[in-house]
Every structure is written in C-alpha cells, then in structure tokens.
Amino acid sequence: MKLKNILIVTEDVERSKKFYKDLFGLEVVSDNDGNVILTEGLVLQDKNIWKSFLDREIIPENNASELYFEEKNIEAFAEKLDAYEIPVTWVHRLMHHSWGQTVIRFYDPDGNLIEVGTPV
C-alpha cells in the first residue's frame, strides 16, 4: 500500500487553487467539479461534497494535523504572506527551534493548519 494524496476541505475551491498556486507554486493536475488534485499530492475537496460524504460537521482550525512545506528563504516567504491579498491567521511567526530550524505556522483561508520551515 502507498499513500497517494492528502485531502483538505475548502469553502471556495477557486480561492484555494489560487492560494496554493500563488504562495506554494502548486499547479492543478485534475479538476473534477469540487475535487481538485494539485501537484505534490494535495487534494482540495469542496466542503459541501465532503460534508455529504461524512454526514458530520467540518471543524476548521482544529489543530489535529498540518501541511508541512520547506522553504530556504523563510523570511522572504513570511513577507510574501504578509503582503498576500487574503490575510492569513497566524499561529506564530518566525520561531527558532533549538535544533537550528526556523518555522512559521498559519492557517489557510479555510482553517487548515500550515507549517513552513527551513530545510532540516
């Protein structure tokens, strides 16, 4: 068995496609009416479709998982986030770990937690 994709739920698929392209360079691989596969294996699922599959409430900012990206120039990326047209909700800005890695955490527009760190 092998892990193929990571799926996150979004209120607005078009906004999320733009967000992940603009900030992370992810491109659309497949777009099937509310189910979008991006490069790197990230899948965007329309909230209403997902909710109908699960028959449960969607809980944004639940802090139970995160998407992790690496970026060499994290200070420039933090500035890019600050300047982005859709304000992000920060969990914390630049944080320096004792093992030498610098990370930031924030939520995407739908409350999915994202961490960006310098390569380890």
Phi, psi and chi 1 to 4 in degrees:
 res  aa     phi    psi   chi1   chi2   chi3   chi4
   1 MET       -  149.5 -177.3  178.9  -51.4      -
   2 LYS  -142.9  143.7  107.1  179.0  177.8  178.4
   3 LEU   -73.1  126.6  177.1   63.7      -      -
   4 LYS   -99.3  -46.8  -81.2  -63.4  -82.9 -175.8
   5 ASN  -146.0  164.9  -59.8  100.3      -      -
   6 ILE  -119.2  127.1  -57.7  -64.9      -      -
   7 LEU  -107.3  133.3 -177.3  145.5      -      -
   8 ILE  -124.0  153.4   59.7  172.8      -      -
   9 VAL   -96.2  141.0  175.2      -      -      -
  10 THR  -136.7  144.1  178.9      -      -      -
  11 GLU   -75.5  -31.5  -67.5 -112.1   -2.3      -
  12 ASP  -137.0   98.1 -177.1  -24.3      -      -
  13 VAL   -59.3  -42.3  172.3      -      -      -
  14 GLU   -63.4  -42.3  -67.1  -56.7  -44.9      -
  15 ARG   -62.5  -41.9  176.1 -173.2   65.9 -167.9
  16 SER   -68.4  -39.6  -69.0      -      -      -
  17 LYS   -58.3  -45.3  -73.6 -170.1  -40.3 -169.4
  18 LYS   -64.7  -45.3 -178.1  172.8  176.1   15.8
  19 PHE   -57.0  -50.8  179.8   83.3      -      -
  20 TYR   -72.9  -26.1  -76.0   96.9      -      -
  21 LYS   -75.3  -50.6  178.2  175.4  177.3   45.9
  22 ASP   -61.2  -43.5  -69.1   -9.0      -      -
  23 LEU   -93.3  -30.9  -67.3  173.2      -      -
  24 PHE  -119.3   -5.9  -59.5   95.3      -      -
  25 GLY    74.6   16.8      -      -      -      -
  26 LEU   -77.3  136.4  -58.5 -176.3      -      -
  27 GLU  -108.9  155.2  -60.1  -74.2  -18.1      -
  28 VAL   -75.6  127.1  172.8      -      -      -
  29 VAL   -96.4  -40.6  173.1      -      -      -
  30 SER  -150.2  138.2  172.9      -      -      -
  31 ASP  -132.4  107.9 -168.8  -21.7      -      -
  32 ASN  -122.0   71.4  -62.7  -51.5      -      -
  33 ASP    43.6   70.6  -71.5  -29.0      -      -
  34 GLY    96.1    1.3      -      -      -      -
  35 ASN  -133.7  103.4 -173.6   24.6      -      -
  36 VAL  -117.9  127.1  177.1      -      -      -
  37 ILE  -100.3  127.3  -60.2  173.2      -      -
  38 LEU  -105.2  164.0  -58.1  176.2      -      -
  39 THR   -59.6  160.5   50.8      -      -      -
  40 GLU    71.3    6.0  -56.2  -60.5  -36.1      -
  41 GLY    86.1   11.5      -      -      -      -
  42 LEU   -84.5  130.7 -176.6   60.3      -      -
  43 VAL  -114.9  132.4  176.7      -      -      -
  44 LEU  -102.8  127.8  -52.0  173.4      -      -
  45 GLN  -121.0  128.8  177.9   80.7   69.9      -
  46 ASP   -57.5  133.3  179.5   88.6      -      -
  47 LYS   -55.4  -42.3  179.9 -179.4  178.8  178.5
  48 ASN   -66.8  -37.3  -66.5  -36.5      -      -
  49 ILE   -66.1  -47.6  -65.0  170.2      -      -
  50 TRP   -61.2  -43.8 -173.1 -116.9      -      -
  51 LYS   -62.0  -38.0 -166.4  172.4  177.8  178.8
  52 SER   -68.5  -31.6   73.5      -      -      -
  53 PHE   -68.4  -43.4  -69.8  160.5      -      -
  54 LEU   -88.6  -27.9  -66.7 -176.0      -      -
  55 ASP    56.0   42.3 -165.4   27.2      -      -
  56 ARG  -141.7  161.1  -70.6 -176.4  166.4   56.8
  57 GLU   -71.5  147.8  -70.8  -58.9  -47.7      -
  58 ILE   -93.9  131.8  -51.5  -57.3      -      -
  59 ILE  -116.3   98.2  -55.9  167.2      -      -
  60 PRO   -70.6  160.5   19.0  -22.7      -      -
  61 GLU    51.4   42.7  -64.1 -175.5   19.5      -
  62 ASN   -84.2  -11.2   64.7   22.8      -      -
  63 ASN    60.0   24.0  -56.9  -44.4      -      -
  64 ALA   -92.6  -13.2      -      -      -      -
  65 SER  -158.2  168.1   62.9      -      -      -
  66 GLU  -149.9  155.8   72.0  176.8   11.1      -
  67 LEU   -91.3  134.7  -60.5  176.3      -      -
  68 TYR  -116.9  127.6  173.6   75.6      -      -
  69 PHE  -124.8  156.2  -64.7   86.8      -      -
  70 GLU  -117.5  143.6  -71.9 -172.5  -21.6      -
  71 GLU  -147.3  124.7  171.6   58.5   49.8      -
  72 LYS   -65.7  -44.4  -71.0  178.9 -175.9  173.7
  73 ASN   -99.8   74.6 -168.5  -14.8      -      -
  74 ILE   -69.3  -30.9 -162.2  157.7      -      -
  75 GLU   -63.5  -43.7  -69.0   84.2    3.9      -
  76 ALA   -65.1  -37.9      -      -      -      -
  77 PHE   -64.7  -40.8 -177.3   76.2      -      -
  78 ALA   -60.7  -40.0      -      -      -      -
  79 GLU   -65.1  -39.5  -70.0  173.7   10.8      -
  80 LYS   -60.9  -41.5 -173.9  176.2  178.7  179.7
  81 LEU   -62.9  -45.1  -85.4  175.6      -      -
  82 ASP   -60.3  -33.9  -79.4  -28.8      -      -
  83 ALA   -88.1   -7.8      -      -      -      -
  84 TYR   -65.7  146.7 -167.1   63.1      -      -
  85 GLU   -63.3  -26.1   62.1 -168.0   73.5      -
  86 ILE  -106.4  112.6  -58.7  170.6      -      -
  87 PRO   -62.0  137.4  -14.9   25.1      -      -
  88 VAL   -95.2  155.2  -60.3      -      -      -
  89 THR   -94.5  118.3  -58.9      -      -      -
  90 TRP   -81.3  139.3  -71.5   92.9      -      -
  91 VAL   -89.9  -49.0  173.8      -      -      -
  92 HIS  -159.1  149.0   61.1   77.7      -      -
  93 ARG   -83.8 -156.7  -67.1 -175.9 -176.5 -100.6
  94 LEU   -50.3  121.2  -64.4  171.5      -      -
  95 MET  -127.3  132.3  179.4  169.8   98.9      -
  96 HIS  -106.2  119.3  -54.6  -77.3      -      -
  97 HIS   -83.8  156.3  -70.8  -63.0      -      -
  98 SER   -62.9  -23.7   60.0      -      -      -
  99 TRP   -86.6    6.1   56.7   86.0      -      -
 100 GLY    99.9   -4.1      -      -      -      -
 101 GLN   -89.5  141.8 -174.4 -177.6   34.6      -
 102 THR  -109.5  134.7  -57.7      -      -      -
 103 VAL  -136.7  158.1  -59.1      -      -      -
 104 ILE  -131.9  152.9   55.4  177.7      -      -
 105 ARG  -134.9  141.9  -75.3 -170.1  179.0   90.4
 106 PHE  -159.4  171.3   55.3   95.9      -      -
 107 TYR  -104.6  144.5  -65.0  106.1      -      -
 108 ASP   -73.4  176.3   76.8    0.7      -      -
 109 PRO   -60.0  -14.8  -26.1   35.2      -      -
 110 ASP  -105.9    7.5  -64.8  -66.3      -      -
 111 GLY    85.6   17.5      -      -      -      -
 112 ASN   -85.2  127.5  -63.3  -64.7      -      -
 113 LEU   -74.8  135.0 -177.0   59.1      -      -
 114 ILE  -128.2  137.1  -62.0  172.4      -      -
 115 GLU  -118.4  135.8  175.4 -178.4  -10.2      -
 116 VAL  -122.7  126.4  177.4      -      -      -
 117 GLY  -131.8  160.5      -      -      -      -
 118 THR   -72.4  151.5   54.0      -      -      -
 119 PRO   -56.2  141.8  -24.2   33.7      -      -
 120 VAL   -85.6      - -164.1      -      -      -
